[in-house]
Amino acid sequence: MNTVDIILNLLKEQHKQQKELTQFLGIGEGAIADWKKGKTKSYKKHIDKIAEFFNVSTDYLLGTTPTVQAFDENDNVVVIDDETRDIIDSLRTNPEMKILFSVTKKATKEDIIKAVKIIEALKDDEG
């Protein structure tokens, strides 16, 4: 995947609009269309700001590291491994998982343990 594809993918994954990115960068709205068409590589001079916008590393944007590196509130690197990326993808693509996650966002550890036991019991009943 090239840098422009990674940027477009991050826009989709993070539910952000191209306009938000162009405003953040202080560039014209047509710039991203030019990047897509390969007319310009002006994104390279904005790579640090683009990384900041998405909260990822420049290495990830440039495709030199296979995993997303995000930063927490203390600017510590947080690496998102393949398993976590799969979970994120399933939340993005599977409406039922999205519902389940949204319902459990504020659940306590005990609530989650109970929910897992219920789901496991339901699975046992099926098979």
Summary of the structure (lengths in Angstrom):
residues: 127
radius of gyration: 18.6
end to end distance: 40.8
largest distance: 57.8
contacts: 284
relative contact order: 0.08
helix: 65%
strand: 7%
